[in-house]
């Protein structure tokens, strides 16, 4: 990865957030196993893959700022989004 590669922005959520969990969308032509092979040496501490949705070319995980920077600069990654808690019920109604 070149140091001059532009870093993608992380889509931030305004809702209640889970622990530092993110959803990562890979570009359409990226092989997920090959991507994981490059990513895994960077995973340590709080950073881990929590879910893998190959049919969508998406995975979720908890990532340190260092791993997020690695992902933001990766040519494999299309989008990174914070994972938020969702409620099916409007808390304003009683």
DSSP file (Angstrom, degrees, kcal/mol; ACC not computed):
  #  RESIDUE AA STRUCTURE BP1 BP2  ACC     N-H-->O    O-->H-N    N-H-->O    O-->H-N    TCO  KAPPA ALPHA  PHI   PSI    X-CA   Y-CA   Z-CA
    1    1 A X              0   0    0      0, 0.0     2,-0.2     0, 0.0    73,-0.1   0.000 360.0 360.0 360.0 129.9    0.0    0.0    0.0
    2    2 A X    >   -     0   0    0     71,-0.1     3,-1.3     1,-0.1     0, 0.0  -0.522 360.0-133.3 -78.8 144.4    1.4    3.4   -1.0
    3    3 A X  T 3  S+     0   0    0      1,-0.3    -1,-0.1    -2,-0.2     0, 0.0   0.766 105.8  57.4 -66.6 -24.7    1.6    6.0    1.7
    4    4 A X  T 3  S+     0   0    0      2,-0.1    -1,-0.3     3,-0.0     2,-0.1   0.426  76.5 123.0 -88.4   1.9    0.1    8.6   -0.7
    5    5 A X  S <  S-     0   0    0     -3,-1.3     2,-0.1     1,-0.1    69,-0.0  -0.406  70.5-111.3 -64.0 135.4   -3.1    6.5   -1.3
    6    6 A X        -     0   0    0     -2,-0.1     2,-0.4     1,-0.1    -1,-0.1  -0.416  28.8-131.1 -67.8 144.1   -6.2    8.5   -0.4
    7    7 A X        -     0   0    0     -2,-0.1    66,-0.2    -3,-0.1     2,-0.1  -0.814  16.9-126.8 -98.1 134.8   -8.0    7.3    2.7
    8    8 A X        -     0   0    0     64,-2.2     2,-0.2    -2,-0.4    71,-0.1  -0.428  27.1-111.1 -75.5 154.6  -11.8    6.7    2.5
    9    9 A X        -     0   0    0     -2,-0.1    71,-0.6     1,-0.0     2,-0.5  -0.517  23.9-121.9 -82.1 153.0  -14.0    8.3    5.1
   10   10 A X  E     -a   80   0A   0     -2,-0.2     2,-0.6    69,-0.1    71,-0.2  -0.847  23.0-125.7 -94.1 128.9  -15.9    6.3    7.7
   11   11 A X  E     -a   81   0A   0     69,-3.0    71,-2.7    -2,-0.5     2,-0.3  -0.661  31.2-150.0 -74.6 117.6  -19.6    6.8    7.6
   12   12 A X        -     0   0    0     -2,-0.6     2,-0.3    69,-0.2    -1,-0.0  -0.649   1.2-139.5 -93.2 146.3  -20.5    7.8   11.2
   13   13 A X        -     0   0    0     -2,-0.3     4,-0.1     2,-0.1    70,-0.1  -0.759   8.0-155.5-102.8 151.1  -23.8    7.0   12.8
   14   14 A X  S    S+     0   0    0     -2,-0.3     3,-0.1     2,-0.1    -1,-0.1   0.545  70.7  86.2 -98.5 -10.2  -25.8    9.4   15.0
   15   15 A X  S    S-     0   0    0      1,-0.2     2,-0.2    70,-0.0    -2,-0.1  -0.095 100.0 -60.0 -80.0-177.5  -27.6    6.6   16.8
   16   16 A X        -     0   0    0     69,-0.3    69,-3.0    68,-0.1     2,-0.3  -0.474  63.2-139.2 -65.0 130.4  -26.5    4.6   19.9
   17   17 A X  E     -B   84   0A   0     67,-0.2    67,-0.2    -2,-0.2     3,-0.1  -0.650   3.4-135.6 -98.8 149.1  -23.3    2.9   19.0
   18   18 A X  E     -     0   0A   0     65,-1.4     3,-0.2    -2,-0.3    -1,-0.1  -0.221  57.8 -61.2 -76.3-179.0  -22.0   -0.6   19.8
   19   19 A X  E    S-     0   0A   0      1,-0.2     2,-4.0    -2,-0.1    -1,-0.3  -0.024  94.8 -53.3 -50.8 177.0  -18.5   -1.1   21.0
   20   20 A X  E    S+     0   0A   0     -3,-0.1    43,-1.4    62,-0.1     2,-0.4  -0.189  91.5 155.4 -62.8  70.0  -16.1    0.2   18.3
   21   21 A X  E     - C   0  62A   0     -2,-4.0    62,-2.8    62,-0.3     2,-0.3  -0.816  19.3-175.8-103.8 137.8  -17.8   -2.1   15.7
   22   22 A X  E     -BC  82  61A   0     39,-3.0    39,-2.1    -2,-0.4     2,-0.5  -0.936  23.0-135.7-132.7 152.4  -17.7   -1.3   12.0
   23   23 A X  E     -BC  81  60A   0     58,-3.2    58,-2.5    -2,-0.3     2,-0.5  -0.940  22.3-159.5-106.8 129.0  -19.1   -2.8    8.8
   24   24 A X  E     -BC  80  59A   0     35,-3.4    35,-2.0    -2,-0.5     2,-0.6  -0.947   3.8-161.7-116.3 121.9  -16.6   -3.1    6.0
   25   25 A X  E     -BC  79  58A   0     54,-2.9    53,-2.9    -2,-0.5    54,-1.7  -0.902  12.7-150.4-101.9 121.6  -17.8   -3.3    2.3
   26   26 A X  E     -B   77   0A   0     31,-2.9    51,-0.2    -2,-0.6    50,-0.1  -0.564  29.3 -92.6 -86.7 155.0  -15.2   -4.7   -0.1
   27   27 A X    >   -     0   0    0     49,-3.0     3,-1.9    -2,-0.2    -1,-0.1  -0.301  43.0-105.5 -63.0 153.3  -15.1   -3.7   -3.7
   28   28 A X  T 3  S+     0   0    0      1,-0.3    -1,-0.1    -3,-0.1    -2,-0.1   0.809 116.6  44.6 -54.0 -39.9  -17.1   -6.1   -6.0
   29   29 A X  T 3  S+     0   0    0      2,-0.1     2,-0.3    47,-0.0    -1,-0.3   0.359  86.8 114.0 -92.2   6.9  -14.0   -7.8   -7.5
   30   30 A X    <   -     0   0    0     -3,-1.9     2,-0.6    46,-0.2    -4,-0.1  -0.629  65.4-132.0 -84.2 132.9  -12.1   -8.3   -4.3
   31   31 A X     >  -     0   0    0     -2,-0.3     4,-2.3     1,-0.2     5,-0.2  -0.747  13.1-151.7 -81.1 117.9  -11.5  -11.8   -3.0
   32   32 A X  H  > S+     0   0    0     -2,-0.6     4,-2.8     1,-0.2     5,-0.2   0.882  93.0  53.1 -62.0 -41.0  -12.5  -11.8    0.7
   33   33 A X  H  > S+     0   0    0      1,-0.2     4,-1.9     2,-0.2    -1,-0.2   0.905 110.4  47.6 -62.2 -41.1  -10.1  -14.6    1.6
   34   34 A X  H  > S+     0   0    0      2,-0.2     4,-1.3     1,-0.2    -1,-0.2   0.905 111.8  50.8 -65.3 -41.1   -7.1  -12.7    0.0
   35   35 A X  H  X S+     0   0    0     -4,-2.3     4,-2.3     1,-0.2     3,-0.5   0.930 109.8  49.7 -60.9 -46.5   -8.2   -9.5    1.8
   36   36 A X  H  X S+     0   0    0     -4,-2.8     4,-3.1     1,-0.2    -1,-0.2   0.864 104.5  59.6 -61.6 -35.6   -8.3  -11.3    5.2
   37   37 A X  H  < S+     0   0    0     -4,-1.9     4,-0.5     1,-0.2    -1,-0.2   0.859 111.5  39.9 -60.4 -35.9   -4.9  -12.8    4.5
   38   38 A X  H  < S+     0   0    0     -4,-1.3    -2,-0.2    -3,-0.5    -1,-0.2   0.825 119.4  47.1 -79.7 -34.5   -3.5   -9.2    4.3
   39   39 A X  H >X S+     0   0    0     -4,-2.3     3,-2.4     1,-0.2     4,-0.5   0.886  94.6  72.5 -76.1 -40.9   -5.6   -7.9    7.2
   40   40 A X  G >< S+     0   0    0     -4,-3.1     3,-1.5     1,-0.3    -1,-0.2   0.805  88.8  59.4 -52.9 -39.9   -5.1  -10.7    9.8
   41   41 A X  G 34 S+     0   0    0     -4,-0.5    -1,-0.3     1,-0.3    -2,-0.1   0.732 105.2  53.1 -61.7 -17.7   -1.5   -9.7   10.7
   42   42 A X  G <4 S+     0   0    0     -3,-2.4     2,-0.5    -4,-0.2    -1,-0.3   0.575  87.1  99.9 -90.5 -11.2   -2.8   -6.3   11.7
   43   43 A X    <<  +     0   0    0     -3,-1.5     2,-0.3    -4,-0.5     5,-0.1  -0.659  44.7 123.9 -84.1 124.0   -5.5   -7.7   14.1
   44   44 A X    >   +     0   0    0     -2,-0.5     3,-2.1     4,-0.0     2,-0.2  -0.961  57.3  11.8-164.3 166.7   -4.6   -7.7   17.8
   45   45 A X  T 3  S-     0   0    0     -2,-0.3    -2,-0.0     1,-0.3    18,-0.0  -0.420 134.6  -5.5  62.6-123.4   -6.0   -6.3   21.0
   46   46 A X  T 3  S+     0   0    0     -2,-0.2     2,-0.5     2,-0.0    -1,-0.3   0.603 111.8 103.9 -78.9 -10.6   -9.5   -5.1   20.5
   47   47 A X    <   +     0   0    0     -3,-2.1     2,-0.3    -5,-0.1    16,-0.3  -0.609  42.6 133.2 -83.2 121.1   -9.3   -5.7   16.7
   48   48 A X  E     -D   62   0A   0     14,-2.5    14,-2.0    -2,-0.5     2,-0.5  -0.979  56.6-107.8-159.7 153.2  -11.1   -8.8   15.5
   49   49 A X  E     +D   61   0A   0     -2,-0.3    12,-0.3    12,-0.2     3,-0.1  -0.738  31.8 179.4 -82.8 126.6  -13.5   -9.9   12.7
   50   50 A X  E     +     0   0A   0     10,-2.8     2,-0.3    -2,-0.5    11,-0.2   0.712  63.3  10.9-102.3 -27.2  -17.0  -10.6   14.3
   51   51 A X  E     -D   60   0A   0      9,-1.9     9,-2.6     2,-0.0     2,-0.4  -0.991  56.5-156.2-156.9 146.5  -19.0  -11.6   11.2
   52   52 A X  E     -D   59   0A   0     -2,-0.3     2,-0.5     7,-0.2     7,-0.2  -0.984   7.7-178.9-131.6 119.4  -18.4  -12.5    7.6
   53   53 A X  E >>> +D   58   0A   0      5,-3.0     3,-1.9    -2,-0.4     5,-1.7  -0.690   8.0 173.1-120.0  75.5  -21.1  -12.1    4.9
   54   54 A X  G >45S+     0   0    0     -2,-0.5     3,-0.9     1,-0.3    -1,-0.2   0.824  73.3  63.6 -55.7 -37.8  -19.3  -13.4    1.8
   55   55 A X  G 345S+     0   0    0      1,-0.3    -1,-0.3    -3,-0.1    -2,-0.0   0.729 114.2  34.6 -64.0 -19.6  -22.5  -13.3   -0.4
   56   56 A X  G <45S-     0   0    0     -3,-1.9    -1,-0.3     2,-0.2    -2,-0.2   0.453 108.1-122.5-106.3  -5.7  -22.5   -9.5    0.1
   57   57 A X  T <<5S+     0   0    0     -3,-0.9   -31,-2.9    -4,-0.8     2,-0.3   0.894  73.8 124.7  59.7  42.5  -18.7   -9.1    0.2
   58   58 A X  E   < +CD  25  53A   0     -5,-1.7    -5,-3.0   -33,-0.2     2,-0.3  -0.949  36.8 177.9-131.1 146.2  -19.1   -7.5    3.7
   59   59 A X  E     -CD  24  52A   0    -35,-2.0   -35,-3.4    -2,-0.3     2,-0.3  -0.971  14.1-145.7-143.5 162.7  -17.7   -8.2    7.1
   60   60 A X  E     +CD  23  51A   0     -9,-2.6   -10,-2.8    -2,-0.3    -9,-1.9  -0.919  28.1 141.0-126.6 152.6  -18.1   -6.7   10.6
   61   61 A X  E     -CD  22  49A   0    -39,-2.1   -39,-3.0    -2,-0.3     2,-0.5  -0.990  49.6 -94.1-172.3 172.7  -15.6   -6.3   13.4
   62   62 A X  E     -CD  21  48A   0    -14,-2.0   -14,-2.5    -2,-0.3     2,-0.4  -0.904  46.6-175.7-101.1 132.6  -14.1   -4.3   16.2
   63   63 A X        -     0   0    0    -43,-1.4   -16,-0.1    -2,-0.5   -20,-0.1  -0.987  23.2-130.6-137.0 137.7  -11.1   -2.4   15.1
   64   64 A X     >  -     0   0    0     -2,-0.4     4,-2.5   -20,-0.2     5,-0.2  -0.263  41.2-100.8 -70.4 168.4   -8.5   -0.1   16.7
   65   65 A X  H  > S+     0   0    0      1,-0.2     4,-2.4     2,-0.2     5,-0.2   0.861 124.3  55.4 -61.3 -35.5   -7.7    3.2   15.1
   66   66 A X  H  > S+     0   0    0      2,-0.2     4,-1.9     1,-0.2    -1,-0.2   0.915 109.7  44.7 -64.7 -42.5   -4.5    1.7   13.6
   67   67 A X  H  > S+     0   0    0      2,-0.2     4,-2.8     1,-0.2    -2,-0.2   0.895 111.1  54.2 -69.1 -39.2   -6.5   -1.0   11.9
   68   68 A X  H  X S+     0   0    0     -4,-2.5     4,-3.0     1,-0.2    -2,-0.2   0.919 108.1  49.7 -59.7 -42.3   -9.2    1.5   10.8
   69   69 A X  H  X S+     0   0    0     -4,-2.4     4,-1.5     2,-0.2    -1,-0.2   0.901 110.1  50.9 -62.5 -39.8   -6.4    3.6    9.1
   70   70 A X  H  X S+     0   0    0     -4,-1.9     4,-0.7     2,-0.2    -2,-0.2   0.933 113.8  44.5 -60.7 -46.2   -5.1    0.4    7.4
   71   71 A X  H >< S+     0   0    0     -4,-2.8     3,-0.8     1,-0.2     6,-0.3   0.893 109.2  55.9 -66.3 -40.4   -8.6   -0.4    6.1
   72   72 A X  H 3< S+     0   0    0     -4,-3.0   -64,-2.2     1,-0.2    -1,-0.2   0.827 112.7  42.7 -61.7 -31.0   -9.3    3.2    5.1
   73   73 A X  H 3< S+     0   0    0     -4,-1.5    -1,-0.2   -66,-0.2    -2,-0.2   0.542  89.6 112.6 -91.8  -7.9   -6.1    3.2    2.9
   74   74 A X    X<  -     0   0    0     -3,-0.8     3,-0.9    -4,-0.7   -66,-0.1  -0.452  62.3-146.3 -70.5 132.3   -6.8   -0.3    1.5
   75   75 A X  T 3  S+     0   0    0      1,-0.2    -1,-0.1    -2,-0.2   -48,-0.1   0.613  97.4  65.5 -70.6 -10.0   -7.6   -0.5   -2.2
   76   76 A X  T 3  S+     0   0    0    -50,-0.1   -49,-3.0    -5,-0.1     2,-0.4   0.743  84.3  88.4 -78.8 -24.5   -9.9   -3.4   -1.4
   77   77 A X  E <   + B   0  26A   0     -3,-0.9   -51,-0.3    -6,-0.3     3,-0.1  -0.632  43.0 176.2 -92.6 128.5  -12.3   -1.4    0.6
   78   78 A X  E    S-     0   0A   0    -53,-2.9     2,-0.3    -2,-0.4   -52,-0.2   0.838  71.6  -5.9 -88.3 -42.6  -15.3    0.4   -0.9
   79   79 A X  E     - B   0  25A   0    -54,-1.7   -54,-2.9   -71,-0.1     2,-0.4  -0.996  50.0-157.8-157.1 147.9  -16.9    1.7    2.4
   80   80 A X  E     -aB  10  24A   0    -71,-0.6   -69,-3.0    -2,-0.3     2,-0.4  -1.000  19.2-178.9-128.9 132.6  -16.6    1.6    6.2
   81   81 A X  E     -aB  11  23A   0    -58,-2.5   -58,-3.2    -2,-0.4   -69,-0.2  -0.992  30.3-114.1-134.4 138.7  -19.6    2.4    8.4
   82   82 A X  E     - B   0  22A   0    -71,-2.7     2,-0.5    -2,-0.4   -60,-0.3  -0.458  34.3-124.6 -64.3 140.7  -20.0    2.5   12.1
   83   83 A X  E     -     0   0A   0    -62,-2.8   -65,-1.4   -64,-0.2     2,-0.3  -0.778  32.1-167.7 -89.2 131.7  -22.3   -0.2   13.4
   84   84 A X  E     - B   0  17A   0     -2,-0.5     2,-0.3   -67,-0.2   -67,-0.2  -0.855  24.8-108.7-120.4 154.4  -25.2    1.2   15.4
   85   85 A X        -     0   0    0    -69,-3.0     2,-0.4    -2,-0.3   -69,-0.3  -0.598  36.2-156.8 -75.9 140.2  -27.9   -0.3   17.6
   86   86 A X        -     0   0    0     -2,-0.3     2,-0.4   -71,-0.1     3,-0.0  -0.930   6.0-156.7-121.5 146.8  -31.3   -0.3   16.1
   87   87 A X        -     0   0    0     -2,-0.4     4,-0.1     1,-0.1    -2,-0.0  -0.967  13.2-155.6-121.7 138.9  -34.6   -0.4   17.8
   88   88 A X  S    S+     0   0    0     -2,-0.4     2,-0.4     2,-0.1    -1,-0.1   0.546  80.2  70.5 -84.6  -7.6  -37.9   -1.6   16.2
   89   89 A X  S    S-     0   0    0      4,-0.0     2,-0.6    -3,-0.0    -2,-0.0  -0.906  84.7-122.5-116.7 138.7  -39.8    0.5   18.7
   90   90 A X    >   -     0   0    0     -2,-0.4     3,-1.4     1,-0.2    -2,-0.1  -0.674  16.9-152.2 -75.9 118.9  -40.1    4.2   19.0
   91   91 A X  T 3  S+     0   0    0     -2,-0.6    -1,-0.2     1,-0.3    -2,-0.0   0.658  90.4  67.7 -68.6 -14.6  -39.0    5.2   22.5
   92   92 A X  T 3  S+     0   0    0      2,-0.0     2,-0.3    -3,-0.0    -1,-0.3   0.680  88.0  76.6 -79.3 -16.7  -41.2    8.2   22.4
   93   93 A X    <         0   0    0     -3,-1.4    -4,-0.0     1,-0.1     0, 0.0  -0.677 360.0 360.0 -94.5 149.2  -44.4    6.2   22.4
   94   94 A X              0   0    0     -2,-0.3    -1,-0.1     0, 0.0    -3,-0.0   0.401 360.0 360.0-126.7 360.0  -45.6    4.6   25.6
